[in-house]
Amino acid sequence: MDAVDDGHQAVGNRRRRLFGSLKKSRRDIYQSVNQTANRKRLNLPV
């Protein structure tokens, strides 16, 4: 049981770390997507 719990904790920590880095990149992605969308709305070259 302890080994299983340790495994779950390790997976949770890894997942948390992964999502932490994902969140940063996702914010950057959203910003770039919003920029291109705004340019399209203003009929500017993307």
Rosetta constraint file for C-alpha pairs under 8 A:
AtomPair CA 1 CA 5 HARMONIC 6.20 0.50
AtomPair CA 2 CA 6 HARMONIC 6.12 0.50
AtomPair CA 3 CA 7 HARMONIC 6.17 0.50
AtomPair CA 4 CA 8 HARMONIC 6.24 0.50
AtomPair CA 5 CA 9 HARMONIC 6.16 0.50
AtomPair CA 6 CA 10 HARMONIC 6.12 0.50
AtomPair CA 7 CA 11 HARMONIC 6.16 0.50
AtomPair CA 8 CA 12 HARMONIC 6.03 0.50
AtomPair CA 9 CA 13 HARMONIC 6.08 0.50
AtomPair CA 10 CA 14 HARMONIC 6.09 0.50
AtomPair CA 11 CA 15 HARMONIC 5.96 0.50
AtomPair CA 12 CA 16 HARMONIC 5.97 0.50
AtomPair CA 13 CA 17 HARMONIC 6.11 0.50
AtomPair CA 14 CA 18 HARMONIC 6.05 0.50
AtomPair CA 15 CA 19 HARMONIC 6.04 0.50
AtomPair CA 16 CA 20 HARMONIC 6.05 0.50
AtomPair CA 17 CA 21 HARMONIC 6.46 0.50
AtomPair CA 18 CA 22 HARMONIC 6.05 0.50
AtomPair CA 19 CA 23 HARMONIC 5.88 0.50
AtomPair CA 20 CA 24 HARMONIC 6.73 0.50
AtomPair CA 21 CA 25 HARMONIC 6.47 0.50
AtomPair CA 22 CA 26 HARMONIC 5.77 0.50
AtomPair CA 23 CA 27 HARMONIC 6.11 0.50
AtomPair CA 24 CA 28 HARMONIC 6.50 0.50
AtomPair CA 25 CA 29 HARMONIC 6.10 0.50
AtomPair CA 26 CA 30 HARMONIC 6.09 0.50
AtomPair CA 27 CA 31 HARMONIC 6.22 0.50
AtomPair CA 28 CA 32 HARMONIC 6.29 0.50
AtomPair CA 29 CA 33 HARMONIC 6.05 0.50
AtomPair CA 30 CA 34 HARMONIC 5.94 0.50
AtomPair CA 31 CA 35 HARMONIC 6.11 0.50
AtomPair CA 32 CA 36 HARMONIC 6.29 0.50
AtomPair CA 33 CA 37 HARMONIC 6.10 0.50
AtomPair CA 34 CA 38 HARMONIC 6.01 0.50
AtomPair CA 35 CA 39 HARMONIC 6.20 0.50
AtomPair CA 36 CA 40 HARMONIC 6.14 0.50
AtomPair CA 36 CA 46 HARMONIC 5.79 0.50
AtomPair CA 37 CA 41 HARMONIC 6.20 0.50
AtomPair CA 38 CA 42 HARMONIC 6.26 0.50
AtomPair CA 39 CA 43 HARMONIC 5.96 0.50
AtomPair CA 39 CA 44 HARMONIC 4.96 0.50
AtomPair CA 39 CA 45 HARMONIC 6.85 0.50
AtomPair CA 39 CA 46 HARMONIC 6.17 0.50
AtomPair CA 40 CA 44 HARMONIC 5.86 0.50
AtomPair CA 40 CA 45 HARMONIC 7.30 0.50
AtomPair CA 40 CA 46 HARMONIC 6.78 0.50
